[in-house]
Amino acid sequence: MNEVKTTAKTNFKWVGKRTRRPDGPDKVTGRARYGDDMVMSGMLYGKTLRSPHAHAKILSIDTSKAEALKGVKAVVTHKDIPDHPLLEPPYGPMIADLHDISRNVMAREKVLYDGHAVAAVAATSERIAKAAIKLIEVEYEILPHVLDPLAAAQPGAPILHEHQFTHGVDPKPEAPSNVFRVVSAERGDLEKGFADADIIVEREFRSEPVHQGYIEPQALIATASEDGAVEIWTTTQGHFVIRGLCARLMNMDMSSIRVTASEIGGGFGGKNNVYAEPVAIRLSQKTSRPVRMVMTRSEVFRGTGPASGTYSRIRMGAMRDGTIVAAEAEIYNQAGAFKGSPVGRSVDSFFSSYSIANAKATAYDVCVNRPKVAAYRAPGAPMATMAAELTINELAEKLDIDPVDLRMKNAVQDGGQSLNGAKYGRIGLTEVLETVKNHPHYSAPLAPNQGRGFALGYWMHGGGLSSVVANLLDDGTVAIATGNPDIGGSRSSMRVMAAEELGVDLELIKPIVADTGSMGYSHLTAGSRTTFATGMAVINSVREIIEKLRALAAKKWEIPVDDVAWEAGQAVTQRDGFEALTLKQLAGMATKMGGAIAGHSEINAGGAGAAFSAQIVDVEVDPETGFVSLKRYTVIQDAGRAISPDYVEGQMQGGAVQGIGWALNEEYIYDDKGCLQNLGFLDYRMPVASDVPMIDTVIVEVPNPNHPYGVRGVGEPPLVPAPGAVANAVENAIGKKMGSLPLSPPKILGTLELCR
Amino acid sequence: MRYEAPETIEAAVALLAAAGKTARVFAGGTDLIIQIKEEMIEPGMLVDIKKIKETREVILDDDEIRIGASVTGAELGENKELKKLFPGVVEAVQLIGSDQVQGRATIGGNFCNASPAADSVPALIASGAKAVVAGPNGTRTAAVEDLLIKPGQLSLAPGELIISFCLSRPPKNTGDAYLRFIPRSEMDIAVVGAGVSVTLNPDGTCAAARVALGAVAPTARLVEQAPDILLGKELDERVLAELAAAASATCQPINDKRGTIKFRTSVAGVLACRAIKIAWERAEKN
């Protein structure tokens, strides 16, 4: 069942309605063009040779036999990718170090994980390309490897980067370390806090890395012309970011690269990065022909970013009345082969739903011999949240207080702060918790072998740079161009907001995703920012059109523009004797009376604010096999204002499903040499449709005051509490604490058998 | 790579015999095509057997049932009479892959892929199926379990191929069942599989029983002690406990990405008991 509980005004024409999506027909007929749907004449096929070792020195690479193969047009290695110096501090939250990126797209001194790219070829057919990479001879000196973040952080662990010394510790270390940095935040006096506590709960958690699991593998075509211009067609969450990274990495002018985003078959943060793009540019430059590179599923698993696996320790103390007085946590995040796991977000995620007087969280960014992590839907949050939420549930148990009541008592209020110090404006946390408490699911009876889990998730959204161009055409239709790939229905939401502003029929608005040459910079479709930030740019652009239309009407009527208003899609005036002018009429006049009408907006949107998602899960555990079946699942989330409720609900359900997979079955399985064993969806067990019940949703609407319609981000929050909620349900079903994800049947059965 | 689609058994045998080890028999292709694409195998020739009439038929005679090797899962699922006689065998084949895969995947292909985890195999063994094997020296039949050697390998001579599977028409009060454990609800490969066939005496005690396990050893295997435990008995808790122990004792599994030795051994006992309960109930009704 899906519900919307709103406190906001509801007299919208389009906002909040369930509308047909503009990209729907092409997607259901198969006409939509994804990454590998593009072909060009003269196109070559690129293929990547990948490391078979987890950690090894590259002694030599001999490409001569591959180059001699008929049909091979070019071979590239690290020698073809420019090197860059290491990034100097200060380090921001998202590290984009060209030194590392150049080595990740093509291994230089060493290979750092099974699947690390070592060389690539371009050939006249895929078959020849495949044969050619087998002819490349690489001499390796195998080095000891390390996969576990805790083990990698210990002295004596195999070191991935001899140049890396831990930042954020005093005194500066003398020995290199796999720990790139230690980040922490704190407030109050922990010692005093724990001294005041009547009850203290301590727990430990472990989790495996999980892949974003997008259905569409990375795929692109790059074309370099003789005059230095490069065009790229690629499946990405941000073509402007791809342009910037490629230009900086390849030492090119940014303006000489034009990137077009294909339709995208899922990303979840995993398509924020460059992988084969710079390599394809180089292959195309060498051959003067378009080069297409499409990853196989196993390449996606071996070569692209998962979310960090983690180890965490947590301690929380409360007084008998339920006041949480002290909280301390630390988490080791696997960064993969290169630094840059979401440590700051992990720190912020443990305790920021609560106003705890004395709290500290610490996160370690640890390099290990696995693919470099990429963002994944609320990066850094789900595992930190699981630790805190399961600990709070145990506190509730010991205090004999209802878990939602305990959270209500400690919930952060409007004007409060996250642990990292971000100030909250108007937030919907209390409304979300009240909705949980009153939801029939929360008090429904359970059958034998069933358990109910509950967890709350917090996520602070980003806003950022967005650009939009809106063109009014002669016939009264409006083309809205954004720079954000449509990954979750954004074209639909942009159309709704434009139609709402203009007061016209939805079908008159044609939203598109434009290339990087067409408009101002737009940051990634990520961070749940598009409907919020790009939506604001759409509204601004359309408002500019409306201003121009009012001016046009004033000119036509020969009256002052202040006497012209825009109402329900028409220019109107209070003055007598003037009939309203419709959008269509004005559009037809424009070219004869001054020129075409367009609006544009380039903004850096602030005030995206925080959102909270609460989830109730019922599972049943088969006591003889450890099999977990999901019985019921409810997601309750503050969306600010749901522009398109269907997509908001889809996001809430999708996040929950990814959390189910994270909690129950998804994991990377390596052999003792550090090579990945489960290279496809058969053995990397994401949930299939029949694994999950229809997930109920309640959209709570507490409008964000910083958006014209009250929008908050909705994509990331639903994953934040999901693994914790599912794990909590399993714990309650079997009556045992289990802190190590995934809670796969062998682990559950093992735990049950131990207790028998 | 050559592709041939002979219309007679003789032509197929001749092609296979002449090509030697580089030829592969091609039915639904749901395993073979993936193995070719993933470069696990590079056959020189594919011999498509779907044009051979004998491999495409399901014949229900008075005393014998014959299922062609290239009959698909979906076709078996639509065969109501067969489903009534051998629900366990049909259910096992129908567990393979998705609906789309069911339209292509064949019972013979599942058997000949020779995966220790193949769902059809424990069910066929439990029901006492025999394979009809054609080859350069004519046709022979063999108990299906006798053809299993090790993962990926059957005891077939060069030029031999499986044409069909034969099952005796089950006596009165016979029922079969197949269950598997997977961590998901579908689209997965058995971590443990258990096939059971039982025939009951008029007094409700066990007259005949065969229990076979999959994914717990290099090949699917019979639980040899099952008849000793079950014959003449009713299905009570003590008998079930003995059966579970015997099933677990039959296991010689490995630790791999799909399960652990401990888990497989334990769950084999559980599934054997659950499957026999279903088979028993069916036998009582037949």
Interface residues (C-beta under 8 A of the other chain):
Chain A: K130 S298 E624 T625 G626 F627 S629 L664 N665 I669 Q677 N678 L682 D683 R685 P687 V688 S690 D691 S744 P745 P746 L749 G750 E753
Chain B: E38 E39 F181 P183 R184 S185 E186 M187 D188 I189 V191 K257 R258 G259 T260 K262 F263 S266 V267 V270
